[in-house]
């Protein structure tokens, strides 16, 4: 085995992205792990955590200039931004051509990549391709004028899916080269192997990360090198209506993931020697605190219970009715797979501290609060907490919080 490298990308990210507030913020929310099983770098979704993750070979990065490292880091982040890692790939397309199309869309915006990297307008099979187009646009062009297949013996395997280094991404590069088929350098392996539920969780997490990165860029009054067209696409995506039902499922799933631990004694079948194996300790304990005060409408309760019936397919949870106190005699466990009708058991005022105390004292892993937010800010929660309300109350909450607030649309709440 070749000698290991001391290069650690995390130590360089802050300096590399000093003038890129948007990319810097997004990068902080992407896990980065070393792997000598890939020749260069790649991004994927960790199937155990639903977290976007960048894996990289430090021996590849240690040979590059700072400008080249910065552009490769941005290249991987663009794969996440443009949703290439999730479910954007059109059905029935050629795997190899789609890899080219996604890289052409990204590299249009980068100017300091290593020599020979795949780029529209550059010498080679993509010289006549326009710059700055979408992956779908490049895919159509590639169908009309496909690049030549790699010659046998140049170190490139024929197109295959799923095997590390043999995914058609051109990550292998022969004769010690880090560049592969027609100038591709990064791995696109495992993009199509993630469970759809995990993909949905990752998408919700991505939307939240893009929103926070956009806020940081706006506060600094600088988006760095992000083109205006990409900025518009990002703002459109984060301003779109959030599917609160998907967010609820995401919350429950991520709370369950918190109970899964890694072990090097068990080999991960999907990502051997990249991710450790997994063992499950127990099911997560989810608390659902339902504000029963008179200002919370019956229709709002009915909409929430309808989704809880669907959530019960994923996990069991404890329902905690409250107004200014917890109705402890009405607390119950909603069993997995069980169906229930909505009910109201209180009509008083609202105080968020009693349900918070109840949850904190009992070791729950996640806490969802359905409420109109019409009460003072509660004490801190020991587990992750999320708030559910209507669009009207979400626009003007009684208190400010960094915790997530999800709005049920007015149509759904009526």
Secondary structure by P-SEA (a helix, b strand, c coil): ccccccccccccccccccccaaaaaaaaabbbbbbcccccccccccccccbbbbbbcaaaaaaccaaaaaaaaaaaaaaaaaccccccccccccaaaaaaaaaaaaccccccccccccccccccccccccccccaaaaaaaaaacccccccccccccccccccccccccccccccccccccccccccccccccccaaaaaaaaaaaaaaaaaaaaaaaaacccccccaaaaaaaaaaaacccaaaaaaaaaaaaaaaccbbbbcccccccccccccbbbbcbbbbbbbbbbccccccaaaaaaaaaaaaaacccbbbbbbbbcccccccccccccccbbbbbbbccbbbbbaaaaaaaaaaccccbbbbbcccccccccccccbbbbbbccccccccccccccbbbbccccccc
